[in-house]
Amino acid sequence: MVGWPVAGPFKPPSTGVSAKTIWVVNSAVEGPVSLTGRRLDGPGVAVFPGYERDPDFYEQRAAGTYVGRWDRTELVLVPPHVYEHRTEISIPSAGCWQFTARMETETVEIVQYIYADA
């Protein structure tokens, strides 16, 4: 996972922190990878409003009419995993967050402190 909070057109409809995020999945992984996120030092779950493989993702951005999926608390990265997956995350507040990637029989957890943008 690569990402940091940034301001942009995909800001959540309520207060919160958003980040453009890149997920790198080994090309040897043949199936889908499921992502979830939860806060470790308080309440909250991550939302994944945008994914580059969503229909019309880039067209909406270019037209300035971007509409995120603010109800998606699980994102499935679909193969092929031959390059990075560009997504967005939105969290209700800065803090210590755990992102979990699940494949068929494997689980990878990433813990990251995410700061609010200035």
C-alpha positions in Angstrom: 0.0 0.0 0.0 1.2 3.4 -0.9 -0.8 6.5 0.0 -1.2 9.6 2.1 -4.1 12.0 2.9 -4.7 14.5 0.2 -7.3 17.1 -0.7 -9.1 16.6 -4.0 -12.4 16.2 -5.8 -13.1 12.9 -4.1 -13.3 14.4 -0.5 -15.9 12.5 1.5 -19.4 14.1 1.8 -18.9 14.5 5.5 -15.8 15.4 7.5 -12.9 13.0 7.2 -9.6 12.1 5.6 -9.2 10.9 2.0 -6.2 9.4 0.3 -5.3 8.3 -3.2 -3.8 4.9 -2.7 -1.9 2.4 -4.8 -2.0 -1.3 -4.0 0.7 -3.5 -5.5 -0.2 -7.1 -5.8 2.3 -9.7 -6.9 1.6 -10.9 -10.4 1.7 -14.5 -9.2 -1.6 -14.0 -7.4 -4.2 -15.3 -9.8 -7.4 -14.6 -8.0 -9.1 -11.5 -6.5 -7.8 -9.7 -3.5 -10.4 -8.4 -0.9 -9.5 -5.2 1.0 -11.0 -3.9 4.2 -9.9 -1.3 6.7 -10.7 -0.5 10.4 -9.4 1.9 13.0 -7.4 0.3 15.8 -7.3 3.3 18.2 -11.0 4.1 18.0 -14.2 3.4 16.1 -14.5 3.5 12.4 -14.2 1.6 9.1 -12.6 2.6 5.8 -14.6 3.3 2.7 -13.3 2.6 -0.8 -15.2 5.1 -3.0 -13.1 4.8 -6.2 -11.2 2.1 -8.0 -9.6 2.5 -11.4 -11.4 -0.5 -12.8 -14.8 0.9 -11.8 -16.9 1.8 -14.9 -16.4 5.4 -16.0 -13.8 6.1 -13.3 -11.5 8.2 -15.5 -14.3 9.7 -17.6 -16.0 11.0 -14.5 -12.8 12.6 -13.2 -12.1 14.2 -16.6 -15.6 15.7 -16.7 -15.4 16.9 -13.1 -18.6 14.9 -12.3 -17.0 12.2 -10.0 -19.4 10.2 -7.9 -17.8 7.9 -5.4 -19.2 4.8 -3.9 -19.5 5.9 -0.2 -21.0 2.6 0.9 -18.2 0.3 -0.2 -16.4 -1.0 3.0 -14.8 -3.9 1.1 -13.0 -3.5 -2.2 -12.1 -6.5 -4.4 -9.0 -6.0 -6.6 -9.6 -8.0 -9.7 -6.9 -9.8 -11.7 -4.8 -9.4 -13.7 -2.3 -8.0 -11.1 0.2 -7.0 -13.7 0.4 -3.4 -12.5 -0.6 -1.4 -9.5 -4.3 -1.0 -8.6 -5.2 2.7 -8.1 -7.9 3.3 -5.5 -9.1 5.8 -3.0 -9.8 5.4 0.6 -11.9 7.6 2.9 -11.8 7.4 6.7 -13.9 9.3 9.3 -10.8 10.6 11.2 -7.0 10.4 11.4 -5.6 7.7 13.5 -4.1 4.2 13.5 -5.6 2.1 10.8 -5.3 -1.6 9.8 -5.9 -2.6 6.2 -6.4 -6.3 5.6 -5.9 -8.0 2.2 -7.4 -11.4 1.8 -6.7 -13.9 -0.9 -7.8 -17.5 -1.1 -5.8 -18.9 1.8 -3.6 -15.9 2.8 -4.2 -12.7 4.8 -1.9 -9.7 4.9 -2.4 -6.9 7.4 -0.9 -3.4 7.0 -1.0 -1.0 10.0 -0.5 2.6 9.2 -1.0 5.9 11.1 -2.9 8.3 8.8 -2.6 12.0 9.5 -5.2 14.6 8.6 -4.2 16.9 5.8 -3.4 20.4 6.7 
